[in-house]
Amino acid sequence: MAEQLVPVTLCWSLAPRHVQEIQLKVPTGSTVQDVLARGVTQCLQGQEAIDPAFLSSLQFQQPGIWGKKVPWTQVVQEADRIELYRPLKVDPKVARRQRFKRQGKGRTGLFANRKSGSAAGY
């Protein structure tokens, strides 16, 4: 009897707003690592275009399924979307503080509709 194949999607992004994804059919019981190996093999065989930087950056990626981090040994199921996450370059809290500092406190949040002549924060 032939082994049953399940469809999955493998996605990654090496730059902001540039997402690449490929559709794969993998055997039942495959792990995230198996899906990645099959996806890279398929891309290298010329069926899909692949960025060479992708291959060198694989070791730094964190895998996830539908937006939740998972270990490389996680077994995939039918219609799973396997995502490879880049490491953050800036801590989100620091980025928010920088945006707030750049925008100024007078135009955002509680201070946006302040009455003229009122005390700060009211």
Order of alpha helices (4+ residues) and beta strands (2+ residues): beta-beta-alpha-alpha-beta-beta-beta-alpha
